Amino acid sequence: MTGLCVTGYGSLDYAVTLDGFAEGNRTTLVSRRSAAAWPRIGGCPAYVARAVADRLGTAKIISWMGANAEGRLYCDGLAADGIDISGIAMVDAPRSPTSLLVYQADGSCACLYDPALGGQEQLTDEQRALIGAASHLCISVGPPQLMRPILEARDPAARLYWLTKNDTAAFTPEICRQLSAEADVIFCNQAERALIGETRDGVIVVETRGRDGVVVTAPGIEKTARVDPVPADDTTGAGDTFAGGFIAAEMDGITDPALACEQAVAAARLFLHHRLTGEQK
């Protein structure tokens, strides 16, 4: 058993910041978009895996893209970042999943998502083998029909991370109960905390609270890590990068969850600094 597998949806993201608000039947100017990343590689698995690869060299992604130019662009971009793409299955589809991220003048973001694959995702034999061989497995939001097969494919001895999301199609009550009972580490925000049911002994819950910091709860521990806000208007991926930073710290031998959290905060801050300065992330 070696390495990390991260499962979930991938996407190509087109992010823009407006100088006003998008309204029907009128033009609103784009004040900023990245020349270096148009589109950029998106989706929870990409951000988690990149944070782990930045520290440990590589990580594997289990995801699905269309067998088309968009899908090849997604895979090529990840491979260039040192991500193992052998677990990305190509689906016979004319499009690949795509997101339009429209940040408005008040800081809100309108996300327009094209799932593209129409529920055609299947867990391949190669993906099952990679999941079964992983020493660390992170489950993020992904095809609902594959959540249970993914859990069944994992080695029970693998360390299991659950990256929650308020998506009731993927994280049904039944799947939430199973993930709550089996996960070693659960990442959530305040709104997602309600998804967590009865947990196993020794579970670590890492709850992000925006500007109020991050609360880490573990047996005998409840600590709050302070965060220093970064004035980036495009924050998509910061929470997933935080989770990846925590996982990387654990994989690198950090056993104190409070220390792992501090290092995760640092990883997310560096990620946002790259965004702020216009570097491709």
Secondary structure, DSSP 4 states (H G I P E B T S, - for coil): --SEEEES--EEEEEEEESS---TTS---EEE--SS-SSEEESHHHHHHHHHHHHHS--EEEEEEESSHHHHHHHHHHHHTT-B-TTEEEES-S---EEEEEE-TTS-EEEEEE--STT-----HHHHHHHHH-SEEEE-S--GGGHHHHHHHS-TTSEEEEE--S-TTTS-HHHHHHHHHH-SEEEEETTGGGG--S--TT-EEEEE-GGG-EEEEETTEEEEE-------S--TTHHHHHHHHHHHHHHTT---HHHHHHHHHHHHHHHHHHHHTT---
